[in-house]
């Protein structure tokens, strides 16, 4: 069975082209990746954003093992998707907003209604295999909020939110693909 990764970005819409270039190279480690472009600031609600993720899942070859990777704010939506779509075998949150008590500024809640909805309705527990990848020090999404209770935790010994995401997309891509392709135990 092949593993198919659906990559869901965070709020950095301006980095989409760079993300695509990095994800293109994941094929060197045997990954099949479909990016889900969300356009976080377009005012659409959580269900509309999740429909983009479901469409990306639908592009996977039949009988593929589906792994969702949610970067930063994208983690909220992949967690919701995993609850509602039984095709999802594993979720990887990357410096992710993964807890319903994550502090989000009032301004950001207004500008990105889908994020506000997703955080407010995040469950605490999930019936899917979850791996939480986070920075050793992250002042954007602090470690308390970046790991789902009961998830397998992976600490990247780096400092900074964006730096850790860039490292995981590039230099640490083989490690990310390994987590995605590793069979459940």
C-alpha positions as CSV (number, residue, x, y, z in Angstrom):
1,X,0.0,0.0,0.0
2,X,1.4,3.4,-0.9
3,X,1.3,6.4,1.4
4,X,-0.1,9.6,0.0
5,X,0.5,12.8,1.9
6,X,-1.8,15.8,1.8
7,X,0.0,18.9,3.0
8,X,-2.1,21.7,4.5
9,X,-0.3,25.0,5.0
10,X,-0.5,27.5,7.8
11,X,-1.3,31.2,7.6
12,X,1.7,32.1,5.5
13,X,-0.2,32.3,2.2
14,X,2.7,34.3,0.6
15,X,5.0,31.3,0.9
16,X,2.9,29.0,-1.2
17,X,5.2,28.9,-4.2
18,X,8.3,28.1,-2.0
19,X,6.3,25.4,-0.2
20,X,5.4,23.8,-3.6
21,X,9.1,23.8,-4.6
22,X,10.1,22.1,-1.3
23,X,7.3,19.6,-1.4
24,X,8.2,18.7,-5.0
25,X,11.5,17.4,-3.8
26,X,9.9,15.1,-1.2
27,X,9.5,12.6,-4.0
28,X,13.3,11.9,-3.6
29,X,12.3,10.1,-0.4
30,X,9.4,8.3,-2.0
31,X,6.6,10.6,-1.0
32,X,3.6,11.3,-3.1
33,X,2.3,14.7,-1.9
34,X,-0.8,16.7,-2.8
35,X,-0.7,20.3,-1.4
36,X,-4.0,21.9,-0.4
37,X,-3.9,25.6,-1.1
38,X,-6.2,27.3,1.4
39,X,-5.9,31.1,1.0
40,X,-6.5,31.6,4.7
41,X,-7.4,35.3,4.5
42,X,-10.2,35.0,1.9
43,X,-13.0,35.0,4.6
44,X,-14.3,31.5,3.9
45,X,-15.4,29.4,6.8
46,X,-13.9,26.2,8.2
47,X,-16.2,23.9,6.2
48,X,-15.2,25.5,3.0
49,X,-11.5,25.1,3.9
50,X,-12.0,21.5,4.8
51,X,-13.7,20.9,1.5
52,X,-10.3,21.8,-0.2
53,X,-8.6,19.3,2.0
54,X,-11.2,16.6,1.2
55,X,-10.7,17.3,-2.6
56,X,-6.9,16.8,-2.1
57,X,-7.6,13.5,-0.4
58,X,-9.9,12.5,-3.3
59,X,-6.9,12.9,-5.7
60,X,-5.0,10.1,-3.9
61,X,-4.8,6.8,-5.8
62,X,-7.3,4.2,-4.7
63,X,-6.3,2.2,-1.6
64,X,-3.6,4.7,-0.6
65,X,-2.8,5.2,3.0
66,X,-3.6,8.9,3.6
67,X,-1.4,11.0,5.8
68,X,-2.3,14.6,6.5
69,X,0.4,17.1,7.4
70,X,-0.9,20.3,9.0
71,X,1.6,23.2,9.3
72,X,0.9,25.7,12.0
73,X,-2.8,26.8,11.7
74,X,-3.3,24.1,9.1
75,X,-3.0,21.6,12.0
76,X,-6.5,22.6,13.2
77,X,-8.0,21.7,9.9
78,X,-6.2,18.4,9.5
79,X,-7.3,17.3,12.9
80,X,-10.9,18.2,12.1
81,X,-10.6,16.3,8.8
82,X,-9.2,13.2,10.5
83,X,-12.2,13.1,12.8
84,X,-14.6,13.3,9.9
85,X,-12.8,11.2,7.2
86,X,-12.1,7.6,8.0
87,X,-9.7,7.4,5.1
88,X,-7.1,9.3,7.1
89,X,-4.5,6.9,8.7
90,X,-2.2,9.4,10.3
91,X,-1.9,13.1,11.1
92,X,1.3,15.0,11.5
93,X,1.1,18.4,13.1
94,X,4.1,20.6,12.2
95,X,4.5,23.5,14.7
96,X,0.7,23.1,14.8
97,X,-2.2,24.8,16.6
98,X,-3.4,21.6,18.1
99,X,-5.3,22.4,21.3
100,X,-8.7,24.2,21.8
101,X,-7.2,26.4,24.5
102,X,-4.5,27.8,22.1
103,X,-4.4,31.6,22.6
104,X,-5.3,33.4,19.3
105,X,-5.4,37.2,19.1
106,X,-8.8,38.9,18.6
107,X,-7.4,40.6,15.5
108,X,-6.4,37.2,13.9
109,X,-9.7,35.7,14.9
110,X,-11.5,38.4,12.9
111,X,-9.2,38.3,9.9
112,X,-9.2,34.5,9.7
113,X,-12.7,33.2,10.6
114,X,-11.9,29.6,9.6
115,X,-9.1,29.5,12.2
116,X,-11.3,30.9,14.9
117,X,-14.0,28.2,14.1
118,X,-11.4,25.4,14.0
119,X,-9.7,26.3,17.3
120,X,-13.0,26.8,19.1
121,X,-14.3,23.4,18.1
122,X,-11.1,21.3,18.3
123,X,-11.7,18.1,20.3
124,X,-9.2,17.1,23.0
125,X,-8.9,13.4,21.9
126,X,-8.8,11.7,18.6
127,X,-9.1,8.1,17.2
128,X,-6.3,8.5,14.7
129,X,-2.5,8.1,14.9
130,X,-1.1,11.6,15.5
131,X,2.5,12.7,15.5
132,X,3.3,16.2,16.8
133,X,6.4,17.8,15.4
134,X,7.5,21.0,17.1
135,X,10.4,23.3,17.7
136,X,12.4,23.2,20.9
137,X,11.5,26.9,21.3
138,X,8.6,28.4,19.4
139,X,7.2,31.7,20.4
140,X,4.3,31.6,17.9
141,X,2.8,28.3,18.9
142,X,4.2,27.4,22.3
143,X,4.9,23.7,23.0
144,X,1.9,23.4,25.3
145,X,-0.4,24.1,22.4
146,X,1.4,22.3,19.6
147,X,1.0,18.7,20.8
148,X,-2.3,16.7,20.8
149,X,-2.8,14.9,24.1
150,X,-1.6,11.3,23.5
151,X,0.3,12.1,20.3
152,X,3.7,10.8,19.5
153,X,6.0,13.8,20.0
154,X,9.0,14.8,18.0
155,X,11.1,17.8,19.0
156,X,13.2,19.5,16.3
157,X,16.2,21.1,18.1
158,X,15.7,24.5,16.6
159,X,14.5,27.9,17.7
160,X,11.6,29.6,15.9
161,X,8.4,28.8,14.3
162,X,9.1,29.6,10.6
163,X,12.7,28.3,10.8
164,X,11.4,25.0,12.0
165,X,8.8,24.7,9.3
166,X,11.4,25.6,6.7
167,X,13.8,23.0,8.1
168,X,11.1,20.3,8.0
169,X,10.2,21.2,4.4
170,X,13.8,21.1,3.2
171,X,16.7,19.7,5.2
172,X,14.5,17.5,7.4
173,X,12.2,16.4,4.6
174,X,13.5,12.8,4.8
175,X,12.6,12.7,8.5
176,X,9.1,14.0,7.8
177,X,8.6,11.5,5.0
178,X,9.8,8.8,7.4
179,X,7.2,9.7,10.0
180,X,4.5,9.7,7.3
181,X,5.5,6.4,5.8
182,X,6.3,4.6,9.0
183,X,3.7,1.9,9.7
184,X,1.6,2.0,12.9
185,X,2.9,-0.2,15.7
